[in-house]
C-alpha cells in the first residue's frame, strides 16, 4: 500500500497537482484497501504530492476505517461530526493548493462542494494518474483475475442445463445470478440473457420473453470476487438450429474474436486489436452490425482502462487485462457476442477464460 | 413523467439555470423511469429550462433506452458512436448556456468533461431541484415504501431463528441477504450484523466474529424493491441476558426513538425531531454515545433528503419519508439502534415498519 501511495503522490506531482482527493470506490480500494460504500457523508483520502496522506472520514465510520488496512498502515484518520463541514477540513489540509486531482467517480455534488471550499484549486480528473497505475496489473492482480475467470467459467459450464424452451429470460437469469454467488463471487454484477431478437441489444438485461426453439441466446455475465476483482464472460448459445445465415455469421465472428486476441502482445496498440476484429467482420459484410468497441479493461472495475477502441493509440504492456468481445447485432432478428478476458503476457496473450468458443447448441 | 419533467424544468428556470444534466442513477429513474446503470459511456438526459428534453445515449444503449419509459414517452434519443464525443453533443444542444445544474451523483470525470465542452457554463448541484421534488413523495410513492417496509419486516421476523451461539456474523448475514431477496427485494443493499463490541461501530457490516451468549446484536438491513423504492430497518437482539446496564440503556433508547417519531407532523422542523431523540438520551447521560444524526430520507435511494439532523431547519411536509434511528455506541463494549421508516402524514406520523421495538431476547 505504501508503495502505491507514494507512486500516486509522485505521479500527481509530475502532473503538477498539489494533491489527489479520492472518495470511496475502486480508486480508494486500490490505493489503501478500504472498501467503503459511497454515501452522502464525505469520506476522502487526501494524498498530497508531498507529505503524508490523511483519511477524512465521518465520525461514525471511524471504526470501519480503522478496521480496514488504513488502520494497520497507520494512516492518520481525521473524523468529522454530523454538524461539521468536512469540505473545510479537506481544504484546511491543503492550504494554497492551485491544482488538485479529484477521483473520477467522485459525486459531482462533492466535487462542487470541494470547489466551493477551495476556490483557488482547479480540479482535474485523477484518472490520469490512477488509471495509469491501475491498468498495469501486478502478477498478483493478474492471478486474482484468473481466479475470477475460473469462477465465471464454472457458471457458463452450467448455463446449457438452464436453457429450455418455455423458460423466460428472467427465470434463467435468476438461476445464473445464484450460480455467480455459489461459484465464489460476492456480488452478481450483471446478468444478460438476450434471446432471439433481444440479442440485438448489446446491453439487454433480462425480460419475460419465453425461450423458443431456434433462438440464439447471448449470455453475458459477471461478478466481483471477495478480493474485489471482477469477472466478465460472454458466450452465445442456441436452442436447436438457429439457421444457416446465423451459423455463417457466427463462424465469422468466432474467427474475428480469435484473430483479435491472438494479436495481443506488448507494443501493439489498443486500437489495432479493435481493428483486427473489425476488419475481419467487415470483410464478410458484418462490419455495420458490430456497433461497439472490441473491449474494455477489467480489474477492480468491470469497465476500466485500457479501452480497446479505435482512436486509442496506447501500446499494450505486459500486465494489462481487458476483454476481447466483438459481436454482431441485427435489429428485430438476433445478436451474437463472444467475450474473453485476456491478459497481455510478455510475448503474447494469456486467456483468463476457458469455455469453448463454438456456438453451444442445446438440444 | 411529463409532469415531473416540466416541473423540474420550471424549478431549473426559477434557479436561473439553462438546463439540468442528469446521468444514470436515482434522479434519472425518478424523472423518466429509465433505470440505467452508471457506466463510463455518457448517458445524459438534457432537460432545458425551456424546450423539449433530449436523452443523449451511446448507440449500443439505444434499444435499452427505447424499451424504457423514455421510448414510450416519445423523448428524443440522440445516440453517439464509439469514436464520437458525447460531451460535444450535449454542448451543442445548449448553445449559449451560462448556468447548468448537474446531477448530484454524476461522476466527477463526466462533470469535468462537460465543463471542458461548455467552458462558459457554470455548474451547480442539481440536487437543489431534484431533492426538492424527490423528498415530497406522492401517495403512490408512500405506498411503494410501505410495500418495502412490509418486506423488510418479514425478514426481521425471521432473524431470531438465525441467531445462535457459535454462528458467525457472516453466516447470519448470508442467510439474511437470501431472505431479503426471497421477500421480494431485487437487491440486498446492506446487511449489518454487529454483535457484542462490533455493535459500537454504526456501519459495521459483518465479520467472522462468533456469536456468544450475552451478546447484544444490532441488525440493520435493507434492499431495493422492483419499483426502485428502498427498505431500511434496524432492530437490536440479544442472545440471552445482555446485563442490567445494557437493559437500562436500551429502555432509554426505546423511549427516545418513540418520542422522536411521535413528534413527526407537518410544520415541525427536521432538526427538532433530532433534538427530541437527543434530549431524551442526554437526560440519561447517553448523549455522548449517540454519535450520529437521528435519520435520513428514503425513497429511490436509501439515504436522501430530508436529513434529520441538527442544523436542518426544513419543516416537515405531508409525504416526506425518513428514518428515525437513534442509537448508542460504547467502544469496546456494545451498541444498540432502533430504526423505523416514518412517513409524515397529514396530522402525525405513519410508521412503515411494524416489528416490535422491544429488545428481542433470543434464548
Interface residues (C-beta under 8 A of the other chain):
Chain A: X37 X39 X40 X59 X60 X61 X63 X64 X67 X81 X82 X83 X102 X103 X104 X105 X106 X107 X108 X109 X110 X111 X112 X113 X123 X124 X125 X127 X190 X200 X201 X202 X203 X204 X205 X291 X292 X293 X296 X303 X304 X309 X310 X311 X329 X331
Chain B: X37 X39 X40 X59 X60 X61 X63 X64 X67 X81 X82 X83 X102 X103 X104 X105 X106 X107 X108 X109 X110 X111 X112 X113 X123 X124 X125 X127 X190 X200 X201 X202 X203 X204 X205 X291 X292 X293 X296 X303 X304 X309 X310 X311 X329 X331
